[in-house]
Amino acid sequence: MNDLEFYKSIYDRELNRRTSLDDSVSNILTSISILIGVIWYFYSNVEYKSFIRDNNLILVLLGLAFLLLLFSMIFLIKSYNNFLRGFNYPNIAYLQEVRAYQTEGVVDYNKRVKANEQISFEEKLIDRLIRITDENTRINDRRAYDMYVSKTLMIISLSMLVFPILILITKTL
């Protein structure tokens, strides 16, 4: 494997990672929606409503679980679309521009400079690929961290819901 193939494989890995991060949002969003639905069901159900209002611990746990789910959604939105700003993933360039640089730009530049100052198209391409891949990695790392926080908050919320739901279910039996 030469240098160009090596750096291109890392670039491709980051593009695949970007797609994977995009695809994983729907599962988390579905889980959050189900948990909010569960909270809403128990809070709005006539059978449980008076018991929840009389029991401060259950009311607080349901409220905290709901707040954690809201924060989880905020981190999920940040992970998916950077609060509607989007992510500025850099790209190499249009292939016509790359080809023109290879056939004209490098050739013209090399004609004007000394032999020891000449540039190689492949080296310049590798340098650009490294810069782009590093930026894509930084963006993907940030997105992965935000998704991690979102999942963590969702799991904490789920664990906070277990106790009140068990009490509510056993109350009606």
N, C-alpha and C positions, 0 to 999 in steps of 0.2 A: 504494500500500500504506500503510495507516495503521499507527500504532504497535502496536496490539494484534496485527494480522496479522504484523508483523515479529517481535515477541517470541514469538508462538505458533509461527512457522516455526522459530525457533531451538530452542524447547522440543521440537518434533516431531523435529528433527534429532538432538537428544540422546537421545530415546527410541529412534530408529532405530539410533543408534550403540550403545546398550545392547544391543539385539537382535543387532546384528552382532557385538559382543564375545562374547555368549553362544554364537552359532552357530559362531564360529571356534575354540572350544575343542576340538571333536571332531577336527578335522584335526590339531591339534598332539598331542593325546592318542594318536591313531592312529600318528603318526610316532614318538613316544616308545616306544610299545608295540612297534613293529617293530624299533627299534634295540635295545631290551632283549632282544627275542627273538633278534636276531643275536648279541649278546654271549653270551647263554645258550647258543645253539647251538654256537658255537665253543668256549666254555669247557667244556661238558659232553660234547662229542663225543669219543669214545675216541680217534679218529684224531688229534685236535689237542691233547688234554689233556696228554700228556707233553711235547710240544714247548713248549706255553705255560708249563708249570711250570719247564722248563729255561731259558727265555728271559725274563729279568727285565724287559727293555724291553717286550715284548709284554704281559706280565702287568700291569705298571704302567699302560700305555696303556689296556688293557681296563678295569682298575680305575678309572682316572680318568674314562674315558668313562662308566662306570656311575654313578659319583658325580655327575658333571655332569648325567646324566639324572635322577637323584633330586632334585637341586636344581631342575632344570627343572620337574619335577612339583610341587615345593613352590610355585614361583612360579605355576604354572598353577592349582593349587588356590586360591591366594590371589587370583588374577585372577578365577576363576570364582565362588567363594563366600566369599571373605574368611575362610578357615579355619573354615568351618561357622557363622560368625556371620551371614553374609548381608550384603547391602548395604542401607542404609536410604535408598532412593530416596524423596525426598519427592514428594508429589502435591498437586494443587490442593485438592481436597476432594470430598465427594460432591456431586452436582449439586443435590440438594434443599437442602443447606446453602448452596451458592452462591446459589441462587435466593432462599432466605429472606433471606440477607444483602442481596441486591440489592433486593428488594421491601420488606423491613421494616427491616433494620438500618441501611442507608444513609438511608432516608427518615426513620426515627425520629431518627437522629443529626442529620441536617440540620435538623430541626424545632427541636432544642434549642440549636443554636449560631448565632452570627452569620453573616451571608452570606459574609464573607471567610474563615470557618473551615470552610465546608461541604466535603464530600468528594464525589468522583465515583467511582461504582462502577467505571467503566472504568479510571481511574487506579489504584485499589486493586488491581484485578485484574492490571494490568500490573506493579505493584510485586511482587505475590505471584509472578507468572510469572517475573519476573527472579530473585527469590530462589531459587525452585525450580530453575530452569534452571542457575543458577550452581552450586548444590550437585550437580546431576546431572552437570554438566561436570567438576567436581572428582573425583567418583567415577569417571566414565568415563576421565578422564585417568590416574588411579591404576591402574585396571584395565588400560588400554592399555600403561602402562609395565611392569607386572608380566608381561603377555603378551609384550612385547618382550624382557624379560630371559629368560623361559622359552624363547622361540624362539632367542635368541642362544646360550644354554647348550646347546640341542639341536644347533645347527649346529656349535658347537665340538666337541661330543661326536662328531658324525658325522665331522668332519675328523680327529679323533683315532683313529677306527676304521679309516680307509682304510688306513693304513700296516700295522697288524697283520694285517688281513684279507688284504691283498695278499701279505704274507709267508706267512701260513698257506695260502693257496690255492696259491702257487707251491711251497711245501714239499711238497705232496701230489702235484704233477704229475710 
